[in-house]
Amino acid sequence: MKFKVASKALYSVLSGVSKVINSKNTLTILDNFLMKVEGDALVVTASDTENTLTARVAISAVDGEGAFCVNARRISDIAKELPDVDVDVEVNDETLELKIEFPGGKFDLVALSADQYPRTVEAVDEAETLTFEAPAEQILNGIENTLFAVGSDDLRPQMMGILWDIKEDGITFVATDTRKLVRYINKTSAPGVTASCIVPVKPSVILKNLLRREDLVKVSVSQKAAVFSTENITLNCCFIKGNFPDYTRVIPKNNPYVVTVDRASILTAVRRVSVCADPAHGLVKFRFSDNKIELKVDDTNFSTFAKENVPCDFQGPEMVIGFSSPYLTEIFSTLATPNVLLQLADPSRPGVFLPEENADNTDLVIILMPMTVQEF
């Protein structure tokens, strides 16, 4: 079996597909790529048993078809160092000797039999499949706006992923770790079906890294798994089992006091004062008064103190409330509008963070639980 492939195109595919491979695998064969020659394409597959990623790269001068396995790290390192030329690849079907030749040099490797590679998880039972198409930008925006809020507590596995609440007129993406919750509704494309699933972090990150905003993604959903397909890649992933918390009951419906503040100003102020915060909790105290926010941090263990004032638009009774600075940094970095809104009720109830204006057909809401403040 022989074929010719562009080295940079090969490396691009290998580096993308390798993202699904774990650093340590229970099955040694999963340290390898499964490569198949199909017509004028080389199909590269990697798996960790729960997620399977496949990509295609164009090849030419094809002589024969077949499949083989090769160590993922080694072949990726080789492809990275190859000059930007077309390289010749030859695999001996009997001895599995793999040769990669380019002008001025060559590599000799030993491949493994494709029969050793485990059968990838079938994505869905077609009889139980719901299928729809969505622009990649819709999916990317959903992941980018919610990924930071995913939980990491093994005791709450349902929160260790992003909820896709698929409705006929749009998709709602939700993530929470009990301290913060983000709900992002995107109706730029109507799926036309109804489903709900929790997509783990790993496939979410893979989609975030590999999808191009101009792509059209075909999504097939069953009870246990989903397949995301574009012209170039196919990702098969298993869902997290269990029921996601009812996010509709968590979002406050009536926070009467509204603070409007410049996003860049409040973000930089939080970053500055948090330098002196207790690293155990990162508490930043806020005092809201007419058209001014006072930020204060003190750490008695190290006798550090920081204070800063930020102008804002606020009409209401003076209020003191505490929030965690790492969470605030994530929230203000996620919100993209020049000004952001903070809706408050009292120091014991969650704060609601909103963009000043949502993009067309979208609705973003972030809530954050406050921290106890004894005195300002």
LOVO-227494 format. One line per field, with one value per residue (C-alpha): chain; residue number from 1; x, y, z. Coordinates in nm, 2 decimals. Layout:
BEGIN
kette: (A_...)
nr: (NUM_...)
c1: (X_...)
c2: (Y_...)
c3: (Z_...)
This chain:
BEGIN
kette: (A_A_A_A_A_A_A_A_A_A_A_A_A_A_A_A_A_A_A_A_A_A_A_A_A_A_A_A_A_A_A_A_A_A_A_A_A_A_A_A_A_A_A_A_A_A_A_A_A_A_A_A_A_A_A_A_A_A_A_A_A_A_A_A_A_A_A_A_A_A_A_A_A_A_A_A_A_A_A_A_A_A_A_A_A_A_A_A_A_A_A_A_A_A_A_A_A_A_A_A_A_A_A_A_A_A_A_A_A_A_A_A_A_A_A_A_A_A_A_A_A_A_A_A_A_A_A_A_A_A_A_A_A_A_A_A_A_A_A_A_A_A_A_A_A_A_A_A_A_A_A_A_A_A_A_A_A_A_A_A_A_A_A_A_A_A_A_A_A_A_A_A_A_A_A_A_A_A_A_A_A_A_A_A_A_A_A_A_A_A_A_A_A_A_A_A_A_A_A_A_A_A_A_A_A_A_A_A_A_A_A_A_A_A_A_A_A_A_A_A_A_A_A_A_A_A_A_A_A_A_A_A_A_A_A_A_A_A_A_A_A_A_A_A_A_A_A_A_A_A_A_A_A_A_A_A_A_A_A_A_A_A_A_A_A_A_A_A_A_A_A_A_A_A_A_A_A_A_A_A_A_A_A_A_A_A_A_A_A_A_A_A_A_A_A_A_A_A_A_A_A_A_A_A_A_A_A_A_A_A_A_A_A_A_A_A_A_A_A_A_A_A_A_A_A_A_A_A_A_A_A_A_A_A_A_A_A_A_A_A_A_A_A_A_A_A_A_A_A_A_A_A_A_A_A_A_A_A_A_A_A_A_A_A_A_A_A_A_A_A_A_A_A_A_A_A)
nr: (1_2_3_4_5_6_7_8_9_10_11_12_13_14_15_16_17_18_19_20_21_22_23_24_25_26_27_28_29_30_31_32_33_34_35_36_37_38_39_40_41_42_43_44_45_46_47_48_49_50_51_52_53_54_55_56_57_58_59_60_61_62_63_64_65_66_67_68_69_70_71_72_73_74_75_76_77_78_79_80_81_82_83_84_85_86_87_88_89_90_91_92_93_94_95_96_97_98_99_100_101_102_103_104_105_106_107_108_109_110_111_112_113_114_115_116_117_118_119_120_121_122_123_124_125_126_127_128_129_130_131_132_133_134_135_136_137_138_139_140_141_142_143_144_145_146_147_148_149_150_151_152_153_154_155_156_157_158_159_160_161_162_163_164_165_166_167_168_169_170_171_172_173_174_175_176_177_178_179_180_181_182_183_184_185_186_187_188_189_190_191_192_193_194_195_196_197_198_199_200_201_202_203_204_205_206_207_208_209_210_211_212_213_214_215_216_217_218_219_220_221_222_223_224_225_226_227_228_229_230_231_232_233_234_235_236_237_238_239_240_241_242_243_244_245_246_247_248_249_250_251_252_253_254_255_256_257_258_259_260_261_262_263_264_265_266_267_268_269_270_271_272_273_274_275_276_277_278_279_280_281_282_283_284_285_286_287_288_289_290_291_292_293_294_295_296_297_298_299_300_301_302_303_304_305_306_307_308_309_310_311_312_313_314_315_316_317_318_319_320_321_322_323_324_325_326_327_328_329_330_331_332_333_334_335_336_337_338_339_340_341_342_343_344_345_346_347_348_349_350_351_352_353_354_355_356_357_358_359_360_361_362_363_364_365_366_367_368_369_370_371_372_373_374_375_376)
c1: (0.00_0.14_0.03_0.16_0.05_0.13_0.34_0.18_-0.17_-0.08_0.06_-0.24_-0.47_-0.25_-0.22_-0.59_-0.69_-0.43_-0.63_-0.86_-0.57_-0.52_-0.17_-0.21_-0.43_-0.54_-0.51_-0.17_-0.32_-0.50_-0.16_-0.18_-0.36_-0.58_-0.51_-0.72_-0.67_-1.01_-1.01_-0.83_-0.83_-0.63_-0.88_-0.71_-0.89_-0.80_-1.00_-1.01_-1.30_-1.55_-1.46_-1.36_-1.23_-1.18_-1.04_-0.96_-0.66_-0.64_-0.38_-0.26_-0.08_-0.27_-0.18_-0.40_-0.62_-0.59_-0.55_-0.27_-0.19_0.11_0.23_0.05_0.33_0.61_0.42_0.31_0.67_0.79_0.52_0.60_0.97_0.91_0.98_0.69_0.67_0.47_0.60_0.57_0.43_0.46_0.32_0.42_0.09_0.27_0.55_0.38_0.70_0.62_0.84_0.81_1.03_1.09_1.36_1.69_1.57_1.34_1.20_1.15_0.89_0.70_0.32_0.07_-0.22_-0.54_-0.72_-0.57_-0.75_-1.07_-1.40_-1.51_-1.83_-2.12_-2.25_-2.62_-2.89_-3.04_-3.39_-3.35_-3.15_-3.24_-3.05_-3.02_-2.77_-2.63_-2.37_-2.04_-2.05_-2.37_-2.20_-1.87_-2.04_-2.24_-1.92_-1.71_-1.97_-2.03_-1.71_-1.56_-1.85_-1.83_-1.79_-1.50_-1.64_-1.64_-1.92_-2.14_-2.07_-2.38_-2.22_-1.89_-2.02_-2.23_-2.60_-2.74_-3.11_-3.21_-3.55_-3.71_-3.63_-3.28_-3.03_-2.97_-2.63_-2.60_-2.31_-2.27_-2.04_-2.30_-2.11_-2.18_-2.42_-2.43_-2.72_-2.67_-2.96_-2.88_-3.16_-2.96_-3.05_-3.36_-3.28_-3.64_-3.60_-3.62_-3.35_-3.14_-2.79_-2.48_-2.16_-1.84_-1.56_-1.32_-1.53_-1.64_-1.28_-1.21_-1.50_-1.39_-1.04_-1.12_-1.45_-1.41_-1.68_-1.77_-1.85_-2.19_-2.22_-2.44_-2.54_-2.69_-2.81_-2.93_-2.98_-2.62_-2.40_-2.38_-2.19_-2.07_-1.98_-1.83_-1.67_-1.34_-1.39_-1.62_-1.64_-1.82_-1.87_-2.06_-2.28_-2.26_-2.53_-2.77_-3.01_-2.88_-3.01_-3.32_-3.14_-3.47_-3.54_-3.20_-3.19_-3.34_-3.65_-3.65_-3.33_-3.45_-3.11_-2.91_-2.55_-2.41_-2.03_-1.76_-1.64_-1.27_-1.26_-1.42_-1.22_-0.88_-0.98_-1.07_-0.74_-0.55_-0.71_-0.71_-0.33_-0.38_-0.67_-0.65_-0.57_-0.79_-1.11_-1.02_-1.28_-1.34_-1.58_-1.80_-1.98_-2.23_-2.35_-2.47_-2.26_-1.96_-1.83_-1.57_-1.37_-1.18_-0.95_-0.77_-0.58_-0.51_-0.27_-0.03_-0.14_-0.21_-0.48_-0.61_-0.88_-1.01_-1.30_-1.48_-1.75_-2.08_-2.45_-2.64_-2.94_-3.05_-2.97_-2.61_-2.52_-2.21_-2.16_-1.87_-1.77_-1.48_-1.22_-1.13_-1.50_-1.54_-1.24_-1.39_-1.73_-1.60_-1.37_-1.66_-1.90_-1.80_-2.00_-1.83_-2.06_-2.20_-2.51_-2.51_-2.85_-2.87_-3.14_-2.95_-2.61_-2.73_-2.88_-2.70_-2.59_-2.70_-2.44_-2.56_-2.42_-2.55_-2.70_-2.73_-2.63_-2.92_-3.10_-2.90_-2.95_-2.67_-2.72_-2.46_-2.53_-2.28_-2.33_-2.21_-1.96_-2.02_-1.90_-1.88_-1.79_-1.66)
c2: (0.00_0.34_0.70_1.05_1.32_1.68_1.68_2.00_1.87_1.54_1.71_1.93_1.63_1.43_1.71_1.76_1.39_1.33_1.56_1.27_1.03_1.01_1.05_0.70_0.43_0.10_-0.05_0.01_0.00_0.33_0.50_0.46_0.61_0.38_0.48_0.37_0.44_0.49_0.61_0.94_1.01_0.89_0.85_0.89_0.77_0.80_0.69_0.67_0.43_0.70_0.95_0.87_1.13_1.08_1.32_1.29_1.42_1.42_1.18_1.12_0.85_0.58_0.22_-0.02_0.02_-0.10_-0.01_-0.01_0.13_0.35_0.51_0.85_1.05_0.92_0.98_1.32_1.42_1.30_1.49_1.80_1.79_1.70_1.97_2.14_1.89_1.60_1.28_0.92_0.67_0.29_0.01_-0.35_-0.54_-0.85_-0.73_-0.39_-0.21_0.16_0.39_0.76_0.92_1.28_1.45_1.39_1.15_0.88_0.72_0.35_0.24_-0.07_-0.04_-0.26_-0.46_-0.27_-0.58_-0.50_-0.16_-0.19_-0.14_0.22_0.28_0.30_0.65_0.59_0.34_0.50_0.40_0.62_0.90_1.26_1.45_1.81_2.06_2.37_2.63_2.57_2.92_2.85_2.55_2.73_3.03_2.79_2.61_2.92_3.10_2.80_2.60_2.81_2.72_2.34_2.17_1.94_1.76_1.38_1.35_1.55_1.40_1.55_1.89_1.79_1.87_2.12_2.06_2.08_2.15_2.12_2.28_2.31_2.68_2.68_2.53_2.62_2.56_2.54_2.48_2.50_2.41_2.51_2.84_2.98_2.90_3.02_2.98_3.07_3.05_3.06_3.06_3.15_2.81_2.60_2.23_2.13_1.85_1.82_1.65_1.69_1.56_1.64_1.66_1.61_1.86_1.66_1.64_2.00_2.12_1.91_2.07_2.42_2.36_2.18_2.33_2.62_2.89_2.86_2.49_2.33_2.06_1.76_1.64_1.30_1.24_0.92_0.84_0.76_0.93_1.18_1.23_1.57_1.56_1.82_1.78_1.72_1.56_1.33_1.32_1.04_1.10_0.94_1.15_1.19_0.98_1.14_1.44_1.79_2.03_2.23_2.55_2.73_2.74_2.87_3.19_3.48_3.63_3.96_4.14_4.50_4.69_4.72_4.83_4.93_4.94_4.95_4.59_4.66_4.89_4.65_4.36_4.53_4.66_4.31_4.18_4.45_4.42_4.04_4.04_4.10_3.86_3.55_3.28_3.03_3.20_3.52_3.73_4.08_4.30_4.54_4.85_4.99_5.35_5.62_5.60_5.43_5.09_5.05_4.73_4.62_4.33_4.25_3.94_3.94_3.65_3.85_4.20_4.30_4.55_4.69_4.93_5.08_5.28_5.23_5.46_5.30_5.37_5.26_5.40_5.22_5.17_5.13_4.76_4.55_4.21_3.98_3.77_3.54_3.72_3.42_3.37_3.74_3.74_3.44_3.61_3.95_3.79_3.59_3.89_4.07_4.40_4.73_4.76_4.49_4.48_4.34_4.28_4.25_4.19_4.17_4.05_3.69_3.63_3.55_3.83_3.82_3.92_4.02_4.18_4.53_4.40_4.04_3.96_3.88_3.56_3.50_3.54_3.51_3.50_3.43_3.40_3.39_3.30_3.57_3.52_3.61_3.96_4.04_4.41_4.63)
c3: (0.00_-0.11_-0.11_-0.12_0.13_0.21_0.53_0.68_0.61_0.77_1.08_1.11_1.12_1.35_1.60_1.60_1.64_1.91_2.15_2.23_2.34_2.71_2.86_3.02_2.86_3.01_2.66_2.50_2.16_2.23_2.23_1.85_1.56_1.35_0.98_0.69_0.32_0.17_-0.19_-0.21_0.17_0.47_0.76_1.10_1.41_1.78_2.08_2.46_2.46_2.56_2.28_1.93_1.69_1.32_1.06_0.69_0.49_0.11_-0.04_-0.40_-0.60_-0.41_-0.47_-0.28_0.03_0.38_0.75_1.01_1.35_1.44_1.76_1.79_1.96_1.73_1.40_1.52_1.61_1.28_1.09_1.28_1.18_0.81_0.55_0.38_0.09_-0.03_0.13_0.02_0.26_0.20_0.42_0.37_0.41_0.53_0.76_0.85_0.78_0.74_0.53_0.51_0.24_0.15_-0.06_0.11_0.39_0.52_0.83_0.89_1.15_1.23_1.23_1.41_1.28_1.25_1.39_1.74_1.75_1.95_1.77_1.83_2.02_1.78_1.80_1.81_1.73_1.42_1.52_1.83_1.68_1.67_1.40_1.32_1.17_1.34_1.25_1.42_1.55_1.74_1.91_1.97_2.13_2.36_2.47_2.51_2.73_2.96_2.99_3.27_3.50_3.47_3.80_3.90_4.20_4.14_4.39_4.15_3.81_3.65_3.69_3.53_3.18_2.98_2.96_2.60_2.64_2.28_2.18_1.84_1.82_1.97_2.20_2.57_2.71_3.09_3.33_3.71_3.99_4.27_4.33_3.99_3.70_3.34_3.10_2.74_2.49_2.12_1.86_1.55_1.42_1.50_1.55_1.50_1.76_2.14_2.35_2.65_2.73_2.94_2.72_2.92_2.93_2.71_2.40_2.46_2.45_2.14_1.96_2.08_1.94_1.61_1.48_1.24_1.27_0.90_0.94_0.94_1.20_1.18_1.53_1.59_1.95_2.12_2.48_2.56_2.30_2.02_1.69_1.57_1.21_0.97_0.63_0.79_1.14_1.32_1.70_1.88_2.25_2.54_2.77_3.15_3.31_3.55_3.58_3.56_3.83_3.74_3.64_3.58_3.95_4.04_3.84_4.05_3.90_4.09_4.18_4.19_4.22_3.90_3.87_3.53_3.52_3.26_3.21_3.16_3.46_3.70_3.57_3.61_3.95_4.07_3.94_4.12_4.46_4.45_4.47_4.84_4.89_5.10_4.84_5.03_4.92_4.73_4.90_4.75_4.94_4.75_4.88_4.64_4.68_4.45_4.13_4.30_4.38_4.66_4.64_4.95_5.03_5.35_5.46_5.83_5.80_5.60_5.70_5.34_5.23_4.91_4.82_4.49_4.37_4.03_3.90_3.81_3.75_4.06_4.23_4.55_4.92_5.02_5.00_5.11_4.95_4.89_4.59_4.51_4.29_4.07_3.98_3.91_3.68_3.48_3.46_3.35_3.10_2.95_2.92_2.60_2.60_2.70_3.00_3.22_3.44_3.79_3.94_4.32_4.59_4.92_5.04_5.10_4.76_4.43_4.20_3.84_3.58_3.23_2.92_2.86_2.54_2.41_2.05_1.82_1.90_2.22_2.59_2.84_3.22_3.48_3.85_4.14_4.50_4.74_5.02_5.38_5.48_5.85_5.80_5.52)
